């Protein structure tokens, strides 16, 4: 879906939903402790969830407003609540400043917690 913004004497600007998706996918990875998510088909993961993967974002653009559905992973032991709130604030700010569109809603799905830096105890 696309949206068209117009200003008198300057013409129009059309922004495709796919552009907003790409911008948001890059912007969410600017937040500490946030990583990407594996793509899915029919609910089945296509590969491993990894902090180095891109985030999966779906953007719905209509009448100058954007809603985002975002799939991410988070580094353990970061707080899921605080991390997603930071990511939401960052996404709203970045998407609005880069596109001029208003972000009305951001929904997150956290697909994995990564604990790669934690040492595991071993009982002998």
C-alpha positions in Angstrom: 0.0 0.0 0.0 1.2 3.5 -0.6 0.4 7.0 0.7 0.6 10.3 -1.0 1.5 13.5 0.8 1.1 16.8 -1.0 2.1 20.4 -0.3 0.9 23.4 -2.2 3.3 24.5 -4.9 5.7 21.6 -4.2 4.0 18.6 -5.7 3.3 15.2 -4.1 5.4 12.5 -2.5 4.3 8.9 -2.6 5.8 6.5 0.0 5.3 2.8 -0.5 4.6 0.5 2.4 7.6 -1.6 1.5 9.9 1.5 1.9 8.5 2.0 5.4 9.1 -1.7 6.2 12.7 -1.5 5.2 13.3 1.7 7.1 11.7 0.3 10.2 13.6 -3.0 10.0 16.9 -1.1 10.0 15.8 1.4 12.6 14.8 -1.2 15.2 18.2 -2.8 15.1 19.7 0.5 16.2 18.3 -0.3 19.7 20.6 -2.1 22.2 19.8 -5.7 22.9 17.5 -6.0 19.9 18.1 -8.5 17.1 16.3 -9.9 14.1 14.0 -12.8 13.6 13.9 -15.7 11.2 11.3 -15.5 8.4 8.3 -17.8 8.7 6.0 -19.6 6.3 2.8 -21.1 7.7 4.2 -20.5 11.2 7.3 -22.5 10.6 10.7 -20.8 11.2 13.0 -20.6 8.2 16.3 -20.8 9.9 17.6 -19.9 13.3 16.6 -16.8 15.3 19.7 -14.7 15.6 20.7 -11.3 16.8 22.5 -10.7 13.5 19.5 -11.4 11.3 17.3 -8.5 10.1 14.1 -7.8 11.9 10.9 -8.8 10.2 8.5 -5.8 9.7 5.1 -5.4 8.1 4.0 -1.8 7.6 0.4 -0.8 6.8 0.3 2.7 5.3 -2.9 4.6 4.8 -3.9 8.3 4.7 -0.5 9.5 6.1 -0.6 7.0 9.0 1.5 3.9 9.6 1.0 0.8 11.8 3.9 -1.6 12.2 4.0 -5.3 13.1 7.6 -6.1 14.2 9.2 -9.5 14.9 12.5 -9.3 16.9 14.7 -11.3 19.2 16.2 -9.9 22.4 19.5 -10.5 24.2 19.0 -12.2 27.6 18.9 -11.0 30.4 17.6 -7.7 29.0 14.0 -6.9 30.2 11.6 -7.7 27.4 9.2 -4.9 28.5 11.9 -2.2 28.8 13.6 -3.3 25.5 10.4 -3.3 23.5 9.3 0.1 24.9 12.7 1.6 23.9 12.4 0.0 20.5 8.8 1.4 20.1 9.9 4.9 21.0 12.9 4.7 18.7 10.8 3.3 15.8 8.2 6.0 16.1 10.8 8.8 16.2 12.9 7.4 13.3 10.0 6.5 10.9 8.3 9.8 11.5 11.5 11.8 10.9 12.5 9.9 7.8 9.1 9.7 6.1 6.9 12.5 7.5 4.2 9.9 8.2 2.5 9.5 11.6 3.1 6.2 13.3 -0.1 5.3 15.1 0.7 1.8 16.4 3.7 -0.6 16.8 3.1 -4.2 17.7 6.0 -6.5 18.7 6.4 -10.2 18.6 9.5 -11.4 20.5 10.5 -14.6 18.8 13.6 -15.5 20.9 15.8 -14.6 23.8 19.6 -15.0 23.2 21.8 -16.0 26.1 25.1 -16.4 24.2 27.1 -14.4 26.8 26.0 -16.4 29.8 28.3 -19.0 31.3 26.4 -22.2 32.3 27.2 -23.9 35.6 28.2 -27.5 35.5 27.8 -29.9 38.4 30.4 -32.6 38.6 
